[in-house]
Amino acid sequence: MKEHKDLLMSSAGQQGISLNDKAVNKLLHYAGEIDRWSRVYNLTGATGIEKIIREHIADSLSLLTLESIHQAKSILDIGTGAGLPGIVLAILLPETEISLLEANGKKIRFLKNMVIDLRLNASVLEGRAEELGHNGLFRGRYDLVTARAVARMNILLELSVPFLRVGGHVVAMKGPDYAADIAEATRALKLLQCGEIHVKNISINGKERYLLDIIKLSATPETYPRRTGIPGKRPL
């Protein structure tokens, strides 16, 4: 346990993030539950608490280096999977309303269990972004949308931007090939009424990660998102 706590604290410290004891305990418990559930339900590709902290939780913590994250009062995590980064944000930002969007039934059960177990200010949304993006309860509602390992930017923008209020932000977490993503997204940015992409580089445990931050400038045309499956098959 001590080595896991030390790794977590070190991973946060590298990014200038300070964790209190309550947050550390919740993050370690969460990592343990991912490991336990993954051995049955394959929640993530990583098993073992050390690997989960190093590859997933440390990465999710990087979002806390962005000003837009701290300014947001409501955040939607699209394709959250095991709750990465959404549950990590809910632990560290308890006053922020967090919504976790997932379509996989086994992962949904895990997420609901974690929200209750960790007493989080978070809700689990079941369904597809293409459908919920047209639902008046969610369209244009959020200050910020996060996405980690969901899709290429030209696809991700169509899935995420409709959920944002005007002036809200999409933050995509990417690896070293992010430049190709940006090059592909030019048309999508224009059609979806977004500003330019701002990139922040973060070095975590020897790995380079890139946070792509995009602001929504005006209302999303009603056409978007297109019906389920189409954004992936015919990207903007």
Secondary structure, 3 states (H helix, E strand, C coil): CHHHHHHHHHHHHCCCCCCCHHHHHHHHHHHHHHHHHHHHHCCCCCCCHHHHHHHHHHHHHHHHHCHHHHHCCEEEEECCCCCCCHHHHHHHCCCCEEEEEECCHHHHHHHHHHHHHCCCCEEEEECCHHHHCCCCCCCCCEEEEEEECCCCHHHHHHHHHHHEEEEEEEEEEECCCHHHHHHHCHHHHHHCCECCCEEEEEEECCEEEEEEEEEECCCCCCCCCCCCCHHHHCCC
